[in-house]
Amino acid sequence: MLKVRVSGPTYELKDYLEHMEKDKVYQVTSQSKPLKNKGTNKIFRVFSDVDKRTKIEARKRQGNR
């Protein structure tokens, strides 16, 4: 699992999260709300946990057995 911090304007953060939802290799398993950066009201940050879809599917299969 990767722990990712992404910074930028809110419209770019929204684009990033939408792109990750459509990604076929990686999946965002959790994400924070946009948080303000100190000293600016234009740049925000989002923390997210990203995992490979194959690992997530393998965990689901193990839970079903």
C-alpha positions as CSV (number, residue, x, y, z in Angstrom):
1,M,0.0,0.0,0.0
2,L,1.2,3.5,-0.8
3,K,0.4,6.6,1.3
4,V,0.2,9.5,-1.0
5,R,0.0,13.3,-0.4
6,V,-1.1,15.4,-3.3
7,S,-1.1,19.2,-3.3
8,G,-2.7,21.6,-5.7
9,P,-5.8,23.7,-6.4
10,T,-9.1,22.0,-5.6
11,Y,-10.0,21.4,-9.2
12,E,-6.7,19.6,-9.8
13,L,-7.2,17.4,-6.7
14,K,-10.7,16.6,-7.9
15,D,-9.3,15.6,-11.4
16,Y,-6.7,13.4,-9.7
17,L,-9.2,11.6,-7.6
18,E,-11.5,11.0,-10.5
19,H,-8.6,9.7,-12.6
20,M,-7.7,7.3,-9.8
21,E,-11.3,6.0,-9.6
22,K,-11.0,5.0,-13.3
23,D,-7.5,3.5,-13.0
24,K,-7.3,-0.2,-13.8
25,V,-4.1,-1.0,-11.8
26,Y,-4.5,1.1,-8.7
27,Q,-7.4,1.9,-6.4
28,V,-7.7,4.6,-3.7
29,T,-8.8,2.7,-0.5
30,S,-9.2,5.9,1.6
31,Q,-8.8,9.6,1.3
32,S,-8.9,12.7,3.4
33,K,-10.9,15.8,2.8
34,P,-9.0,18.7,1.2
35,L,-6.9,20.4,3.9
36,K,-5.6,24.0,3.7
37,N,-1.9,24.7,3.4
38,K,-0.5,27.4,5.6
39,G,0.1,30.7,4.0
40,T,-2.2,30.2,1.0
41,N,-5.9,29.8,0.3
42,K,-5.4,28.5,-3.2
43,I,-3.4,25.3,-2.6
44,F,-4.9,22.4,-0.7
45,R,-3.6,18.9,0.1
46,V,-5.2,15.4,0.2
47,F,-3.8,12.3,1.8
48,S,-4.8,9.0,0.3
49,D,-4.0,5.3,0.6
50,V,-3.5,3.6,-2.7
51,D,-3.2,-0.1,-3.3
52,K,-3.0,-2.4,-6.4
53,R,-6.4,-3.8,-7.4
54,T,-5.0,-7.3,-7.6
55,K,-4.0,-7.2,-3.9
56,I,-7.4,-5.9,-3.0
57,E,-9.1,-8.7,-5.0
58,A,-6.9,-11.3,-3.4
59,R,-7.8,-10.1,0.1
60,K,-11.5,-10.3,-0.8
61,R,-11.1,-13.9,-2.0
62,Q,-9.3,-14.9,1.2
63,G,-12.1,-13.4,3.2
64,N,-14.7,-15.5,1.4
65,R,-13.0,-18.8,2.1
